[in-house]
Amino acid sequence: MKMKKSILALMLGATLFGSCDIERFPTYNMSDEQIKNDPAGNLDALLNGMYAQLKSWSDPMHRCGEYAGDNMVIRGSSTDAFFEFISYSRTPNNYRLQSFWDSGYKAIAQASNIIQMVSEGQGAEVDNALGECYYVRGMMYFYLCRAYGRPYYQAPSKNLGVPLVNGTPDNILDLQLSDRATVENTYKQAIDDLKKAEQLLSVNRGPAYASKAAAQAMLSRVYLYMSGTYENPNREYAKLAKEYADEVIGNPDYELLPREDFMIYNTLRPEDNKESIFVVKRVASEFSGWDHYYGIGGMYSNIGGMGWGEMYASQKYIDLLNETGRNDWRPASKKIVDARANFIEPTYTADNKEVFRFIYVGNDNNKHYAQFDTKHTGNKITCVDKEGTSYDLTVVDATAQYYTINYGGKTYQGMLDNYITVNREYPQFYIVKCSREGEDSQLHSPVISRLGEIYLNRAEALAKLGNYADAEKDLNKIRGRAIVGGEYPEGTLNAENAFTLIDKERQLELAYQAERSYDVFRNGHALTRDYPGPHNQHEVVKASDYRVTYYIPQNAINAYPGTLTQNPTDDSGVIMQ
């Protein structure tokens, strides 16, 4: 009975709650009879209860999606469960993964029970509300499956996805639930739900609510995940990913922000942002006082004393930003070449002390940052380490202020810059893409879909279909917005470089939106993090690695009324074909 009660709490928790608006968590109970007697009158409250589940879900969703990638570096090891995402030390007893699982299934339960209680065909308003439920359920199944299931190109009919539990079972006294569905069937459930949402949704209530375009945007991504690798594409699914992207791009409700507005994208409220398609709406009242520290943005920066500021942009990401020209963040000479560099804010000291910053390989065979004081004598520049040893710098690009140094018997390239304060040994390249919404410290409404992603979805789908000319146009649409004159010359994109160029743009554009690690593995590539940080810098995580998937939370397994199979605990259990 205890097990049954546990799973029911998971399935039914907060299911019959509602509130007056989406900006607050639900506060009161409603009965099944109340809803059936007046579905249109009570659906708003129920829907807001469903959307409220996404608020708690979005935090671990971001962490397990983004921290496992290569866009950020943490200042050191941590006892917090999220460090397992960074270090790839997978365990089944991770409270953040438990929260991700529980919140996801609570949202599924809330959506499913509304669908069961309310009949279709009672009017456009009711049907639209049901469409929102189908969207949330389909999205949840997809997000859960990409975290706990293998990439789709790897034997989807054999590998396991997640359990399909659509609402409260009739027989709760002798409850037995099926084991995890296959990845193939989990994706089918997500697609069926999203297509049903597309059919029912007729009202666009803004990006904080599901809409027909939100369903189409998610279908574009789901089919892209099913489209195989660049080396072995599935043309059927690539075509569908492209067609759904067409629908969203052709929708006049959405538009790419111009460059200057995009550079302050993070400060815009969802309702003020025409690029946002669906977001998980958060408001300041949900973050009273110290809670700002625990928001997503709070790990990436400290703003006005709010936030831990323990995670910084990785050198790999900074190098990508500087690939088409140096982004100079120094206050006296600030120049943003790539618009996405405006989401990075180094913590310069007030004295504007000049240093030569470079990365070297230490005696431990790991990479480390160095910031040496500089001295100018005519046209000659030297720098001095903390022991007082001087080194001559050799110019590489005087305009961009790139130089080389011979240090420890090896030659390294670096740049002249102002001194950036360090946390332990890591310069604090603060990330603010998840901060300052409405200019309110660490407030952030996590982005699920926006138009920039859809152009990149279509570019990838077109490339997998062999249409490199049109793929290049979509790719340049995003690059041209980010980098003035940064478009690739006509005819650049081809079969040999398509993955490299499109993947690079996805990394630049979608950084800190919880997409990166999944993007790498779903295309069959390996994740490398050969840059300074406490992680294993020499580790290459292949797409075939068992750690690509997270473990099912052990508490979920223990509470499940039936068999709930755990993911493989070593590479021998991975099914590739």
C-alpha positions in Angstrom: 0.0 0.0 0.0 2.9 2.4 0.8 4.2 1.9 -2.8 0.8 2.6 -4.2 0.4 5.7 -2.2 3.8 6.9 -3.4 3.1 6.5 -7.1 -0.3 8.1 -6.6 1.3 11.1 -5.0 3.5 11.3 -8.0 0.6 11.0 -10.5 -1.9 13.0 -8.6 0.2 15.6 -6.8 -1.3 19.0 -7.3 -3.6 17.6 -10.0 -6.8 19.3 -8.8 -5.3 22.6 -8.0 -5.9 26.0 -9.6 -5.1 29.7 -9.2 -6.2 33.0 -10.6 -3.2 33.5 -12.9 -0.1 31.8 -14.2 2.2 34.0 -12.2 1.4 32.2 -9.0 1.4 28.6 -7.8 -2.0 27.0 -7.3 -3.6 27.7 -3.9 -6.9 25.8 -3.6 -8.6 22.5 -4.4 -11.3 21.8 -6.9 -13.4 18.7 -7.2 -13.9 16.6 -10.3 -17.6 17.5 -10.1 -17.0 21.2 -10.1 -14.9 20.9 -13.3 -17.5 18.7 -15.1 -20.3 21.0 -14.2 -18.6 24.1 -15.6 -15.5 23.1 -17.6 -15.0 26.4 -19.4 -15.4 28.3 -16.1 -12.9 26.2 -14.2 -10.4 25.2 -16.9 -8.2 28.3 -16.5 -7.6 27.5 -12.8 -6.7 23.9 -13.7 -4.4 25.0 -16.5 -2.6 27.3 -14.3 -2.0 24.5 -11.9 -0.5 22.5 -14.8 1.7 25.3 -15.9 2.8 25.8 -12.2 4.4 22.3 -12.4 6.7 23.5 -15.2 8.2 26.1 -12.9 9.8 23.5 -10.6 10.5 21.2 -13.5 12.4 23.9 -15.5 15.2 24.3 -13.0 16.6 20.7 -13.0 15.7 20.5 -16.7 18.1 23.3 -17.4 20.8 21.9 -15.2 20.9 18.4 -16.6 20.7 19.8 -20.2 23.3 22.6 -19.9 25.8 21.5 -17.3 26.6 18.3 -19.2 27.7 20.4 -22.2 30.8 22.5 -23.0 29.5 26.0 -22.7 30.3 26.6 -19.0 32.9 25.8 -16.4 32.5 25.6 -12.6 35.0 27.1 -10.3 35.7 23.8 -8.5 34.1 20.5 -7.4 30.8 20.7 -5.5 28.8 18.6 -3.1 25.6 19.6 -4.8 24.0 16.9 -6.9 24.3 19.0 -10.0 28.0 18.4 -10.1 27.3 14.9 -11.3 25.9 16.4 -14.5 29.2 18.2 -15.0 31.5 15.4 -14.0 29.5 12.6 -15.7 29.6 10.6 -12.4 26.2 9.2 -12.9 24.3 7.9 -9.8 20.6 6.9 -9.3 20.4 8.9 -6.0 20.4 12.4 -7.3 17.8 14.7 -5.8 17.8 17.1 -8.8 17.1 14.2 -11.2 14.4 13.1 -8.8 12.9 16.6 -9.0 13.1 16.6 -12.8 11.3 13.2 -12.9 8.7 14.0 -10.3 7.8 17.5 -11.7 7.7 16.1 -15.2 5.3 13.4 -14.3 3.2 15.7 -12.2 2.7 17.9 -15.2 1.8 14.8 -17.3 -0.7 13.8 -14.6 -2.2 17.2 -14.4 -2.6 17.4 -18.2 -3.9 13.9 -18.5 -6.5 14.2 -15.8 -7.9 17.4 -17.4 -8.0 15.6 -20.7 -9.9 12.7 -19.0 -12.3 15.0 -17.2 -13.3 17.4 -20.0 -14.8 16.4 -23.3 -13.8 17.8 -26.6 -16.2 19.7 -28.8 -17.7 22.1 -26.2 -16.5 25.1 -28.0 -13.3 26.7 -29.2 -12.3 27.9 -25.7 -12.5 24.4 -24.2 -10.8 22.8 -27.1 -8.0 25.3 -26.9 -7.5 24.5 -23.2 -7.3 20.8 -24.0 -4.8 21.6 -26.8 -2.6 23.2 -24.1 -2.8 20.0 -22.1 -1.8 17.9 -25.0 1.1 20.2 -25.7 2.4 20.1 -22.1 2.1 16.3 -22.0 3.8 15.8 -25.4 6.6 18.2 -24.5 7.2 16.5 -21.1 7.4 13.0 -22.7 10.0 14.3 -25.2 12.1 16.1 -22.5 12.0 13.1 -20.2 12.9 10.7 -23.0 15.9 12.7 -24.3 17.3 12.7 -20.7 16.6 9.1 -19.7 16.5 7.5 -23.2 19.2 6.9 -25.8 19.5 9.2 -28.9 16.9 8.2 -31.4 19.3 6.9 -34.1 20.5 4.2 -31.6 18.0 1.3 -31.9 14.9 3.2 -30.9 12.7 0.0 -31.0 15.0 -1.7 -28.5 16.2 1.0 -26.2 13.9 2.2 -23.4 12.4 5.6 -23.1 10.1 6.4 -20.1 6.8 5.0 -18.8 3.6 6.2 -20.5 1.2 7.0 -17.7 -1.6 9.1 -19.1 -3.9 10.0 -16.2 -5.2 8.3 -13.1 -5.9 4.5 -13.6 -9.4 3.3 -12.8 -8.1 0.6 -10.5 -6.0 2.3 -7.9 -6.4 -0.5 -5.3 -4.5 -3.1 -7.3 -2.3 -0.8 -9.3 0.1 -2.3 -11.8 1.8 -0.1 -14.3 3.8 -1.1 -17.4 7.5 -0.8 -17.6 9.2 1.9 -19.6 8.1 2.2 -23.2 10.7 2.0 -26.0 12.3 5.2 -27.2 10.3 4.8 -30.4 7.0 4.5 -28.6 7.8 7.3 -26.3 8.5 9.6 -29.2 5.3 8.3 -30.9 3.3 9.4 -27.8 5.0 12.8 -27.8 4.2 13.3 -31.5 0.6 12.1 -31.1 0.1 14.6 -28.3 1.8 17.4 -30.1 -0.2 16.8 -33.3 -3.4 16.7 -31.3 -2.4 20.0 -29.7 -1.7 21.5 -33.1 -5.2 20.4 -34.1 -7.0 21.9 -31.1 -5.1 25.1 -30.4 -6.6 28.1 -32.1 -5.8 31.0 -29.7 -2.4 32.5 -29.2 -2.4 33.7 -25.6 1.3 34.7 -25.7 4.5 32.8 -25.1 3.7 31.8 -21.5 1.0 29.5 -22.8 0.9 26.7 -25.4 -0.1 27.7 -28.9 -0.4 26.0 -32.3 3.0 27.5 -33.2 4.5 26.1 -29.9 3.3 22.7 -30.9 4.7 23.1 -34.4 8.0 24.3 -33.0 8.3 21.3 -30.7 7.3 18.9 -33.5 10.1 20.5 -35.6 12.6 19.7 -32.8 11.2 16.2 -32.1 11.5 15.2 -35.8 15.0 16.7 -36.0 16.0 14.5 -33.1 14.6 11.6 -35.1 16.4 12.6 -38.3 19.5 10.5 -37.7 23.1 11.7 -38.1 24.6 13.8 -40.9 26.4 10.7 -42.1 23.3 8.5 -42.1 20.2 10.8 -42.1 16.6 9.7 -42.0 15.2 11.8 -44.9 11.5 11.2 -43.9 12.0 12.7 -40.5 14.2 15.5 -41.8 11.5 16.4 -44.2 8.9 16.6 -41.4 11.3 18.7 -39.3 11.7 21.1 -42.2 7.9 21.3 -42.9 7.0 22.1 -39.3 9.8 24.7 -39.2 8.3 26.2 -42.4 4.9 26.6 -40.5 6.5 28.5 -37.6 8.8 30.7 -39.7 5.8 31.6 -41.9 3.7 32.6 -38.9 3.5 36.5 -38.7 3.1 36.3 -34.9 6.9 35.8 -34.6 9.9 37.6 -35.9 13.6 37.5 -35.3 14.7 40.4 -33.1 17.0 42.9 -34.8 20.7 42.7 -33.6 20.5 45.5 -31.1 17.3 44.1 -29.5 18.7 40.6 -29.5 21.7 41.8 -27.6 19.4 42.6 -24.7 17.2 39.5 -25.3 17.6 38.4 -21.7 16.1 41.6 -20.2 12.8 41.3 -22.2 9.8 39.8 -20.5 8.3 37.0 -22.6 5.2 39.0 -23.5 7.5 41.8 -24.8 9.5 39.4 -27.0 8.3 38.6 -30.5 11.0 35.9 -30.9 9.8 33.8 -28.0 7.3 31.0 -28.9 7.0 29.2 -25.6 8.7 29.9 -22.2 8.2 28.8 -18.6 7.0 32.1 -17.1 8.6 33.2 -13.8 8.0 36.3 -11.8 9.9 38.1 -9.1 7.3 37.3 -6.4 8.4 33.6 -6.7 11.9 34.6 -5.7 11.8 36.2 -2.4 15.2 37.3 -1.0 17.7 34.6 -0.9 15.8 32.5 -3.5 17.5 34.6 -6.2 20.6 32.6 -5.4 19.0 29.4 -6.4 17.5 30.4 -9.7 19.2 29.3 -12.9 20.9 32.6 -13.5 22.2 32.8 -9.9 24.8 30.1 -10.6 26.2 32.0 -13.6 26.6 35.5 -12.1 26.3 37.7 -9.1 24.3 40.9 -9.7 23.7 43.4 -7.0 24.7 40.8 -4.4 22.3 38.2 -5.8 23.6 34.9 -7.1 26.4 32.5 -6.4 28.4 33.4 -9.5 30.3 30.1 -9.5 29.9 29.1 -13.2 31.5 30.9 -16.1 31.6 30.8 -19.8 34.0 28.1 -20.9 37.1 29.1 -22.9 35.8 26.9 -25.7 32.7 29.1 -25.9 34.7 32.3 -25.6 36.9 31.1 -28.5 33.9 30.5 -30.6 32.6 34.0 -29.9 35.9 35.4 -30.9 36.3 33.3 -34.0 35.2 36.1 -36.4 36.8 38.9 -34.6 37.7 39.7 -31.0 34.9 40.7 -28.7 36.4 43.4 -26.4 34.5 43.6 -23.1 36.8 46.3 -21.6 34.7 49.3 -20.6 37.1 51.8 -22.3 37.2 50.0 -25.6 34.1 47.8 -25.6 33.4 46.2 -29.0 30.9 43.4 -29.5 31.6 41.6 -32.7 29.2 38.6 -32.2 26.0 39.8 -30.6 25.9 36.7 -28.4 29.0 38.0 -26.7 26.8 40.6 -25.0 25.5 37.8 -22.7 29.0 37.4 -21.3 30.3 40.0 -18.7 33.8 39.6 -17.4 34.3 40.9 -13.8 37.0 43.5 -14.5 38.7 45.3 -11.5 38.1 49.1 -11.2 41.8 49.9 -11.7 41.8 48.7 -15.4 45.1 47.0 -14.8 46.4 45.6 -18.1 47.5 41.9 -18.2 48.5 39.3 -20.7 46.0 36.5 -20.4 46.7 33.1 -21.8 46.1 29.4 -21.2 49.0 27.1 -20.5 49.5 23.4 -19.8 50.7 22.8 -16.2 52.7 20.0 -14.6 49.5 18.2 -14.0 49.0 18.0 -17.8 45.8 20.2 -17.4 45.1 23.6 -18.8 45.2 26.6 -16.5 44.6 30.4 -16.9 47.4 32.9 -16.4 47.1 36.7 -16.1 50.6 38.4 -16.1 51.2 42.1 -15.6 52.4 43.9 -18.7 55.1 46.5 -19.3 55.4 48.6 -22.5 58.9 49.9 -23.6 58.5 51.6 -26.9 57.0 49.0 -29.3 58.2 46.2 -27.0 55.8 44.5 -24.6 56.9 42.2 -21.8 54.9 40.6 -19.0 55.9 39.4 -15.6 54.8 36.3 -13.7 54.2 36.2 -9.9 57.8 35.1 -9.3 59.1 38.3 -11.1 60.3 36.5 -14.3 59.8 38.6 -17.5 58.7 37.3 -20.8 58.8 39.0 -24.2 55.6 39.0 -26.2 55.5 38.4 -30.0 52.8 40.1 -31.9 50.3 38.1 -33.8 47.6 40.7 -34.5 48.4 44.1 -33.1 44.9 45.5 -33.8 43.2 42.7 -31.9 46.0 42.6 -29.4 46.8 39.0 -29.8 50.4 37.9 -28.9 52.4 34.8 -28.2 54.5 33.9 -25.2 57.2 31.3 -24.7 56.4 29.9 -21.3 57.7 26.7 -19.7 59.4 25.7 -23.0 56.1 26.0 -25.0 54.6 28.7 -27.1 51.1 29.9 -26.2 48.8 32.5 -27.8 46.9 35.0 -25.6 45.6 38.6 -25.6 46.1 41.9 -23.8 43.2 42.6 -21.6 42.3 44.1 -18.3 42.6 41.9 -15.2 39.5 39.8 -14.5 38.9 38.8 -10.9 39.2 35.1 -10.3 37.3 32.5 -8.3 40.0 30.1 -7.3 42.0 30.2 -10.5 39.2 30.9 -13.0 38.5 34.4 -14.4 34.9 35.2 -13.8 33.3 35.4 -17.3 29.8 35.9 -15.9 26.9 34.6 -18.0 23.8 36.8 -18.0 21.7 35.2 -20.6 19.6 33.7 -17.8 19.4 36.9 -15.8 17.9 40.4 -15.6 14.5 39.7 -17.1 12.7 43.1 -16.7 16.1 44.2 -15.2 15.3 42.2 -12.1 18.6 40.6 -10.9 18.5 36.9 -11.6 14.9 36.7 -12.8 14.6 34.4 -15.9 11.8 32.7 -17.7 13.4 29.6 -19.2 13.1 29.5 -23.0 11.6 26.3 -24.5 11.2 27.5 -28.1 12.2 30.6 -29.9 12.4 31.6 -33.6 16.2 31.6 -33.7 16.2 27.8 -33.0 13.6 27.1 -35.7 15.8 28.6 -38.4 18.6 26.4 -37.2 16.3 23.4 -37.1 15.4 24.0 -40.7 19.0 24.5 -41.7 19.9 21.1 -40.2 16.9 19.4 -41.8 17.7 20.9 -45.2 21.4 19.9 -45.0 20.3 16.3 -44.1 18.1 16.4 -47.2 21.1 17.5 -49.3 19.7 21.0 -49.9 22.8 22.9 -48.9 22.0 26.1 -50.7 18.8 26.7 -48.7 20.3 25.4 -45.5 23.1 28.0 -46.0 20.4 30.8 -46.3 18.9 29.8 -43.0 22.3 29.5 -41.3 23.2 33.0 -42.6 19.9 34.4 -41.3 21.2 33.7 -37.8 24.8 34.5 -38.4 23.9 37.8 -40.2 21.9 38.9 -37.2 24.7 38.0 -34.7 27.8 39.1 -36.7 27.6 42.2 -39.1 28.9 40.9 -42.4 29.4 37.4 -40.9 27.4 35.5 -43.4 29.2 32.6 -45.2 29.9 33.2 -48.9 27.5 31.6 -51.3 28.3 27.9 -51.8 30.3 27.5 -48.6 28.0 24.8 -47.0 28.5 21.3 -48.3 28.3 17.7 -47.2 31.8 17.7 -45.7 31.3 20.8 -43.5 27.6 20.9 -42.8 27.7 19.3 -39.4 30.6 21.5 -38.2 29.1 24.8 -39.3 25.5 24.2 -38.3 26.5 22.6 -35.0 28.8 25.6 -34.2 26.0 28.0 -34.9 23.6 26.0 -32.7 26.2 26.1 -29.9 26.6 29.8 -30.2 22.9 30.7 -30.6 21.4 28.2 -28.1 24.0 28.4 -25.4 22.5 28.3 -21.9 19.1 27.0 -23.1 19.8 23.4 -22.1 20.3 22.1 -25.6 24.0 21.6 -26.0 24.8 18.1 -24.8 21.7 16.6 -26.5 22.7 18.3 -29.8 26.1 16.7 -29.7 25.0 13.1 -28.9 21.9 12.9 -31.1 24.1 13.5 -34.1 26.5 10.7 -33.1 29.4 13.0 -32.1 31.5 13.1 -29.0 31.7 15.8 -26.3 35.1 17.2 -25.6 35.9 19.7 -22.8 39.6 20.4 -23.3 39.7 23.7 -21.5 40.5 24.9 -18.0 38.2 23.6 -15.2 37.9 21.0 -12.5 36.2 18.5 -14.9 38.2 15.7 -16.5 39.8 17.8 -19.3 41.1 14.8 -21.2 37.8 12.8 -21.2 36.0 12.3 -24.5 32.4 11.3 -23.9 31.2 9.4 -27.0 27.6 9.2 -28.1 27.8 5.4 -27.4 28.8 6.1 -23.7 26.3 4.7 -21.2 26.5 8.1 -19.3 24.8 9.9 -22.2 21.6 8.9 -20.5 20.8 9.7 -16.8 19.9 7.0 -14.4 16.2 6.6 -13.5 15.9 8.0 -9.9 16.1 5.1 -7.5 13.2 6.5 -5.4 11.0 6.3 -8.5 12.0 2.7 -9.1 11.3 1.8 -5.4 7.9 3.5 -5.5 6.8 2.1 -8.9 3.9 -0.4 -8.8 5.5 -2.8 -11.3 8.8 -3.1 -13.0 10.8 0.1 -13.8 14.0 -0.9 -15.5 17.1 1.0 -14.8 19.5 2.3 -17.5 22.7 0.5 -18.2 25.5 1.0 -15.7 28.3 0.4 -18.1 28.9 0.5 -21.9 28.2 -3.2 -22.3 24.5 -2.5 -21.7 24.2 0.1 -24.5 22.3 -1.1 -27.6 23.4 0.7 -30.7 21.6 -1.1 -33.4 
